[in-house]
Amino acid sequence: MDKAMHFAAGLGIALAVGWLVSPMAGLTAGMAAGVVKEIRDEWAYGGADLRDMLVTFAGAAMGWAAI
């Protein structure tokens, strides 16, 4: 379930920003969200998950491809 939420977040951010600004901005925003979330997890919980970040990237890439 956690990975699905990461994928959906990357997808949603990429689609929203992509439609409002540009597809590349959407991809960048979706990927940046994944990086920022894992940095936050590292600081707040003492552990980032690379797989979560990669799944967020995959969602962002899917959103970019859909635009």
Phi, psi and omega in degrees: 000321180299317181294323178297322178292321177295316179299313181297322179295313178299317179298310182297317179295315181298318179294312182298308181292323179299318179287326182278327186243285177194156179303319181293323176296323177295315178299314180298316180295318179297318179290320178298322178299320178296318179295312182298319180299318181286328173297316177299316178299321178298314181289316186279323187241358178077019178191121174265155179241109181302323180296321176301316181296317180294324178291323175297318177301317180297319177297318179296319179296322178295319177296318178298316181293332183282341184279000000 
